[in-house]
Amino acid sequence: MSKTPLLIATAFALCATTLIADQAEARERSRAVQRTAQGGSVAVERSNARFESQRQRGWQADGQGNASAARSGSISGANGGNAGYDRSAYRNADGSAGRQGSAYANGPNGGTASTSGGISRDADGNVTGARSTTATGANGNSYTGSTTVSDGTLVHTRNCTNAAGDAIACPRGH
C-alpha cells in the first residue's frame, strides 16, 4: 500500500551500512532495565568510532484492561548520516485503541526522508487515521504524500517536484 516503510528502511540501511564497526575498534555499551507489576522500561546505548545509537522502550498496564507502550531510537554515523524513530500504542478497557509513529533518515550526501502518522479505533469500532511522508534526494527531487482513512474511505495524494520546484511525474515502485 505505502512505499513509506521501504523508503525509511532503505535510507536507514544506507546509513547503517556505512556505520558497521571493525571488531578491533573500542566499543561502549550500556543497558538499563526496570520492571514493576504495572510496567517497565529498557534503555540501550552503543557507541564506537563509527556510530552512536540509542533506543528505549517502556510499557504500562493498570490491570483494568488499559495498557500503553512506547519505543524510540536513533543512530548517528561519523560520516554524517542519521536516522531515528518514535512509536507508541495504547489499548483501553472500552475497546478503543490506537498507534502513532514517526521516523526520519538523513543521508550523509543530502538525501532525507521522514514520515509520521497514526490510526485509532474508538469504542464503537470507528477507525480513523492519517500518514504523511516526505523524501528529498541528494539531487533535489522531492516526494510529498499523505494518506487518510475515515469511515472506510481511503484517500491518498502525492506530489513530486524537481530541484527547481517544477512538478514532475512521481515514479512508480516495482
Stockholm file with secondary structure:
# STOCKHOLM 1.0

chainA/1-174         MSKTPLLIATAFALCATTLIADQAEARERSRAVQRTAQGGSVAVERSNARFESQRQRGWQADGQGNASAARSGSISGANGGNAGYDRSAYRNADGSAGRQGSAYANGPNGGTASTSGGISRDADGNVTGARSTTATGANGNSYTGSTTVSDGTLVHTRNCTNAAGDAIACPRGH
#=GR chainA/1-174 SS CCSHHHHHHHHHHHHHHTTCCCTTSCEEEEEEEEEETTEEEEEEEEEESSEEEEEEEEEEECSSSCEEEEEEEEEEETTSCEEEEEEEEEECTTSCEEEEEEEEEECTTSCEEEEEEEEEECTTCCEEEEEEEEEECTTSCEEEEEEEEETTEEEEEEEEECTTSCEECCCCCC
#=GC SS_cons         CCSHHHHHHHHHHHHHHTTCCCTTSCEEEEEEEEEETTEEEEEEEEEESSEEEEEEEEEEECSSSCEEEEEEEEEEETTSCEEEEEEEEEECTTSCEEEEEEEEEECTTSCEEEEEEEEEECTTCCEEEEEEEEEECTTSCEEEEEEEEETTEEEEEEEEECTTSCEECCCCCC
//
